Amino acid sequence: MYSKFGIFLLKLKDLKSGDKMNVPKLRFKEFNDEYKSIKLNDVSEIYDGTHETPTYVEKGVKFVSVENISNLLDTTKFIPESDYNKYKIKPKYNDVFMTRIGDIGTSSIYKSDEKLAYYVSLALLRTKDNHILIPDYLNQYIKNNSFQKELYNRTIHVAFPKKINTGEIGECSINLCSDKEQLKVSNFLSLLDKKIELQSKKIEDLKLFKKGLLYNEKRNNNLWNEYKISDIMNITRGTVIPKTEISECLNNEFRYPVYSSQTSNNGILGYDNKYDFNGKFLTWTTDGANAGKVFYREGKFRCTNVCGILYNKDNRYVSELTAELLNIETPKYVSYVGNPKLMNNVMSNIIIKLPDPSRDHFFSSILKIINKKLTIEEEKLDKLFELKKGLMQNMFV
């Protein structure tokens, strides 16, 4: 754990809050000057992309919009170079992009010299003097709570989609320290971003590995048997559980997980001091954005009323493999009229192909190992996000 990142973090823990008003709570010990508040448009030029509907071609200059903000070069859209040449402001290395229509305030820094065209939904921020405002610092600063709140207050929420004008972005305040401190802060946070990126990649690779295993297994499904869910499973759902009955934390008294419609934290809403189910089950989200998501459950637990439950007496096909195969099928059956739903009567009529029970047991044991590893890695990622969130709240004014 004594990585470069870990040592850097230990240094940060030694920092003390300043006595002055306009300083961050966490700071590198060699800096003590007070921060200066200034309008963003005093230190950065702000532009938006083309307002014209682009003409796409198979090969040309890459064209990006809001959906590309996390990876500006990851796009399959191109425009003719002749159209790109009409752009008055062409992106440069270290320009900062920020979403301003639909999604507001997600930023990314452009680390390339490749030609890039961009749509009106993106704002381009170019610092006027890198000794006053470092681009990497600006990219990190945009993500902090105070700046996000100011963007929110200046956003036109009655517009559809909602938007913020470039002039309003420029009126937002930014608190500046010396360029040396900006560099150290941005390098530190970028190091954490890299850690998050690598952890996310590890999780994605595990998911792709699992997907590949399932694909190879399904190639032999001509030997599998076809079943209707209601023919092999009993179907029920959870109950309304008041939040006052649930503890957020696992302890000696509240030790039974309560599963809900959420998919984060393995679907755990909290913990109860009693349980309704004991054994092997499949649960699925019946209502909401995650409707149709299926989990394999084992042990003692409770479920809220937005959880459906599948089970049978001999646990035949109540397995990790069945859960994964159902997750491939259920999206086809979710109703998106109003609030997304996959109710009991619809689940009961889903038809699924399953292997021989012995093969199901063998493959489920492999999936169990992979899913356990995924849970561990996702918990690590959640902790990194929480760490980044805490640092963003305390390292900026």
N, C-alpha and C positions, 0 to 999 in steps of 0.2 A: 504493500500500500504506500510505500515511500517513493512514489513516482515524482516526477517533476511537478505534476499538478498537486500532489499531496503536500510537498514541501512549501509550495507557493501558498497553499491554503493555510498552513500553519503560521506563516508569516502574517497573513491577514488577521488571524485570530488575536494577534498581539496588539492590534490597533485599538486606540481609544477614541471615544467621542470627543469632539472639540467643544470648547466653551463658547465659541462664537456662534452666532445664529445661523449664518449662511454657510455652513460646512456640513458634510455628510457624517452619519453616525459611525461608519466604518471607513478608515482611511489608512493609506500606507504612512508609516511613522515619519518618513523624511519630509512630508509635506504638511504645512500648517497655515498657508495663506487662505484668506476668505474667498469664497466663490463669488463671481460677478454674474448678475442676471442681465440677459440681453435678448432682444428680439431675434428670432431665427433669421429673418430677412436681412438683418444687419451683417450677418456673418456667412450667409449662404444664399446662392442664387437658386430660385425654385421655378421649375418648368413642368409642363405636362406634355403628354405624347400627342400623336396625331388625333384629330377629331374626325377624320374621314374614315369611312368603312374601308378596310384594306382589301386590296386585290391579291389573293394568295396565288403563289406559283409553287411548282414542285421543288425548285432550287433557286436560292437567292439569299437575301439577308434575313437572318432570324428575326421573328416578330413575337414580342411578349406582351402579356397582359397580367391581370391580377392573379390568375391561376398559376403563373410561372414564378411568383415572387420568391419562393423558397429555393429555387434553382434557376437563375435567369437564363442559362444557356440550354436548359432542358425544355425545348419546344419543338413541335413538328410543323410549325407554321413559318412560312417564308413569304417575303414580298420582293418585287423586282428591285434591283439596285437603282434603277432610274427613279423609283418612288422614294427610296431611302435618301437619295441625293438631294431631294427637296426639303429634307429636315433641316431646320435652322439650328437646332441643338441636337448634336449627336453624342450619345453616351461615351464617356471616357473612363479609363481605369480609375477606380476609387470613387466614382459617382455613387451616391446612395439613392436607391429607389424605395418609394413608399406607396402603398396602396391608398387610393383616395375615393374610390367609388365602389359601393357594395361593401367590401371589406375596407375598414379604415385603420391605418396606422401600422400595418405589418411592413417591416423594412428588410432590406437586403443590400449588401454592398457589392458593387460590380468589380470583380477582380479579373478583368480580361481586357485585351485590346481588340477583340473581335468586334466587327460591326454588329450593331444591334438596333432594331427598330422597336418602338414601344407605343402602346395605345394610350388614350386619354385617361384611362382609369388608373394610370401610374403617374406619380409625381417624381421628377428627377431633382435631387438636391445636390448642388455642387458647391463645396466650401470655397469662400473667396480667398482665404489665406490659411494654409495648413499649419501655420505657427500659432494661429488664434483658435481655430477649430479643426481638429484632426478628423478626417472622414470616418475612420473606424469608431471613434468616440461618439460621433453623431449617430451612427448606426445603432450603437448600444443605447445611447441616451433616449432615442425615440421609443424604445421598449419599456422605459421606466414608467411607473404609475402616474407621476405628476404630469408628464408630457402626454400620456394617453388620455388622462382626464381632460386636459386642455383641448386636445383634438376632439374629444367627444362633445365638449361644450360648444365647439365651433362648427360641428357637423350639422348639415341640413337634414334633420331626421324625417321631415315631411316629404322629402323627395323620394322617388322610387326609381332606381335604388338610391339609398342614402348616399350623400357625398359631402366632401369638404373641398372648398375652392382653394387654389394655390395661394391666393392672397391671405386667406385665413390661416393657412399653414405657417406662412411667414410671420404672422402676428403672435405665434406661440413663443413662449419664453424658454430659454435654455440657460442653465447655470454653468459657467465655464471656470475651469481652473487652469493652471499653467499647461503648456503643451507637453511638458515632461510627465506631469501627473496624468493627463489625458491618455498619453501613450501607454503608461503603466496600467491604468485601469482597463483600457480597451484590450490590451494584450492579455491581461488576466482573464477577462470575461470571454475573450475569443478562445482561450485555452479550454475554458469550461464548455463553450459551444462545441468545440471539437470533440471533447469527451462525450457530450450528448449525442453528437452525430455518429460517433463510433459505436456507442451503445445502441442507438436506433438501428444501425446497420446490422449489428449482431442479432437483434430481434427479428429484423426483416429476413436475414439469412436463415434463421431457424424456421420461420414461417414458410419460406420457399422450400426448404428441405422437407418439411411436413407435407406441403402441397404436392411435392414430387413423389413422395412415398404413396400418398393417397391416389395420385394419378396412375402410378404403376400398378397399384392394387386393383383399381377399378378397371384396368385393361382386361382383367380376367373375369369381369362380372358376367360374362356369358354363362359362367358356371354357377352364378349366384341365383338365389331364389327371390322372387318378388313378393313383397308383403304390403298389406294395407296397415297403417299404424294402429287403427282400432282393433285389428285382428290379433296383434301381438302385444299390445300395451293397454293397461288401464290408464285413464286420463282424468286428472282432476286439476285443481289450482289452489293457490294459497289463500290466505285470509287477510283482512284488513288488520294491520298491526300498528297501533298508535306509537308515535316516536317516543313518547314518554316511557314506553316499556323497553326501549332499546338503549344499550350503551354503545358509544362510538368505539370504545376500546375493549379489547379482549382481557378478561381478568378471571379470577377463580370463581366468581359468582356468575358473571355473564360470559359464558364460554361456548354458546351454541350460535353459529353464524346465522344471520337472517339475510336471505337472498332477495333481491328486488329486480327491477327492470334495468338497472344500470349494468354495464359490462366492464367498467373499470373496477380494479380491486377484486377481480374474479366474481363480480356481481354482489359482493358483500356490502349490505347497507349498514350493518352494525351487528351487535351480539345480544342474545337474550339469555335469561336464566332458565328457560324451558325450551323444549323442542316438540315439533309435530311429526317429524319424519325421522326414521332410523333405518339405514340400509343403503341400497344402491338405487339411484334414480337418475332420470334426465329431467332437467328443468329448461324452460324456454321463456323468453320475454314475450308477453302477450300484447303489450301496449307501448307506444312511444317510439322514439327514434331508433331504438335497437330491437324493434319487434322482429321475432323470428330467430334471434340468437339462441343457440342451444348449448347447454353445459352438461357435463357428466358430474354427478354429485355422489359422494359416499360418506356415510356417517350420520350423525344427528344434526338436524337443522330445522329452521322454519323458513317459510316463504310468504312474501306479501301477495296481495290479490292480483298483482300484475305479473305473476309467475305462473305458468302452466307446469304440470308435473306428469311425467310418464313413468310407469313402473309395471312390474308383474311379479307373481309369486316366486318363480324360480330364477329370476334375474336374467333370463334368456334375452340376449341382445340389449340389455341395459348396460351399455359399454361406451368407452371412449370412441371407438370406431363408429358406432351408430350416431353418436353426437356429431362427429365430424361430417359424416355422410348426410345427416339431416341439415347441417349448416349449408351444404351445397344446394339442397332442395328448397328449404323454407323461403328464401327470398322471392321465389316464383309465386308464393301463395299469400304474401303479405298484402293486405288491402291498404291503399294509400288515399282512400277517400276520407278526408279529415285527418284525424290522428291515426298514424300507422297502427295496424292491428293484425295479429294472427291468433284468432280465438280457438277454443277447444274443438268446436265442430269442424273447423277447417283443418286443423292439425290431424284430427282423426281420419280424414279422408286422403291424406298424403300417402302415395305409394312409393316404396323405396326398395331397392335391391340390396340384399345382405348376404354375406358368405356363410359357409358352414360354421356352426358355433365354435368349433375348435380353432378355425382360422380367425374368427372374430376375437377369441380370447388371446391368441398369439399377437395379432396386430394391435389390439387395444393395449397390451402390456408395453409395446414399443411407443405408442402414442402417449401413454401415461408418463413415460420418462421424458419425452420431448415437451409435453405440456407443463410438467413440473419445472423443467429448465426454463421454459418461456416465462412462467410466473415469476421465477427468481430474477430473470433478466429484466422483466418489466417493472418489478419492484425497484431494482437498481436505477432504472431510467426515471421512475417517479421521484426518487430521492434526489437525483441530479436536477430535475426540474424544480423541485422544492428549494434546493440549494440556490439555484440561479434566481429564483423568485425572491428569496430572502436577501441575496446580495444586491439585486437590482433596487430593492426598497431601501437599502442602507448605504450603498456606495454612491448614490446620487442625491443631490439636494432637491 
